[in-house]
């Protein structure tokens, strides 16, 4: 059992959980994840480690189904049944020069530790955070405390630049200070759009396919992806891949195949708890 030390709401249907995990905190690297089980009867789900320090790690959870919804109901003092990790390949951290780190929605939770590590490696880090509304932007203040430059976009124009993260990225990659590397984490359509902007300019671009992971061990096959014509699994071979080598057509089709099941699980959660659900 793992004790929750802190629980707070970051955005609609998004919860920050700081949990006691000294062994994982000592070993984890940016980009890695843990497998969480909320109750003894619950399913296992992978969650990326958003932060960590002496004896604890932070997880940011969006309620999009039964298990994540139940996790978002937990408060400080409650316990998780199981917490295993760290798992997955860490982010590639070295001195690249100027790196643009893009976080779409709760993807910002995954982008944050990598952005910090890139700063520590003496990179100039520019961050673009995107969300549907001002309420859906997370970790903006935390990013501003670390990186060189932060841009915010919202679909409805309620905060920052109206539009999408690609509306800010496009002029960056065609300007006088072209970034040396781009990292994008968020919804599949967003990551695909970023890849198409950087592809003609041959700017090295990495995407995190964490959002498609299901059980986190490679056994379920739900996170299969074609990369450079080869089958890879996001949980064991990634979750980060060269964006220009990912087959986003296959990835999008496979991701849509779960839509009916996910809708049914969301309806069940609303019926059981009344919790507001996030998108994605």
Phi, psi and omega in degrees: 000143182235128185274137174275122183271331182208142178217125179210155181274131178259327184198170177306122178067019179234126184239141173261125178239121173257119188239150180286118182201070186299320182291318179292320181300326180287333191253339190289154174233154180308137180099344182274167184224171174237161171256130185241141170231120186287319181224167181295337179263357187276168177274162177270138175224147177272136176226131180287142178283119184270338181192168178188153180207207185294095173093358182218160171229158179247138176236138177245121190242130173255129180285101178236000180196188186299308185293313179295327176296318178294322177298323181289348177271350183285148180235170178304135182098338175287169183232147170267143180294313183219147175212115186233136177159189001281149181233165179086165179276134179294160174298148176281114183242116173201181180277108179259329185124250175256125181238129174262121180250121186246127176238118178257120181061228180287355172301338178298331179294328179278325181291328187303306181295328179290320177300317179298317181293323178294323175297316180297335178271016174070033172267153167273118187247124176248128183247138172241121179249132181235151177197167181294316180220176176305321181298335184266003174274124180240152174064024179296312181297320180296319177296316182299332181287345185242315191269171185282330187204136179233131174241143180235137174232145174226142182301322184264002178075014183284348179202135178070214181277128176294136178121211187246167180300330180292337177292332176272323182293318187307309179292335178296317187280349178250004181274197183277339182246072184291130180295153179274343183198148177230136176236126182235133181221122180163206180300149182304315179300323179294314181296322178296317180296321176298315180300322181288334177286320184273339184302311182297337182263001179055037176276121180307126186226130181245139173238145175261121181265024174310320183299341182265357182290146182244293182256347172082006182240351182090355184280329186278335180078002183291340182254026175298140179213146176266122179232119182054037177081001181247148177280127177231162177243126185301325187284325183255331179263347183235220017274000183262138181220161174294116185300329184281353179252352181281134175275094184288336177297309179295318181300315181294318180296316181295321181294324180291339183294341180265000189301314183296318180296316181296322178297319179296320180292323177296316180299322180295318181295316179300319181295322184280322189238338184076009183289142176286135183258148175270171177274182177098000000 
